[in-house]
């Protein structure tokens, strides 16, 4: 596994090696990756980006000058409050505190350490190995990814996903509804090392093979500061 990072051994990594360099801080690497993404996908004011798992807003921060439309989803209450405070007046950013999932329903959202710490890794999946105390959860509203894409209506230039292990359920839903055809490029972060559940890994392999057989490229995203 290149650099010991999940996803680089089976997903196409289009970014420069500098994004992985120890010479840069995590914040610098994350910002650089988004800047490279803008160039790779030729994003402009007419582009549409679906940012699932916005965290503290690194994608939004770097897309401000592009003036494209971004649909940003972040169910973590602290991170969402930060996003809302900073970007609520930006007419190009549509913010939601819903989680994105394979169906519309309410689910438990599990936290790594506490409800009120600024840490990433909160997840809809209780089997994630860094979820030690399963009582640290709150109920969140989930939206079916297919419903979100249908409401957006237009084709999507970039789907970026960092949802702490729920990526494969979302990818599966996109495929079974055929709505992956509405998305030009799909970038996501794999979290394999945080799951030992056999069913989770079986789903991952099945979904990867499904997309591969259909000739659909899936792209690796490496985010830091989580």
PyMOL commands that set and color helices and strands:
alter all, ss='L'
color gray80, all
select helices_A, chain A and resi 2-4+17-20+26-40+58-66+77-87+145-152+167-177+179-182+192-194+198-213
alter helices_A, ss='H'
color red, helices_A
select strands_A, chain A and resi 48-52+69-73+93-96+99-101+105-110+137-144+156-161+183-188+218-220
alter strands_A, ss='S'
color yellow, strands_A
deselect
rebuild
show_as cartoon
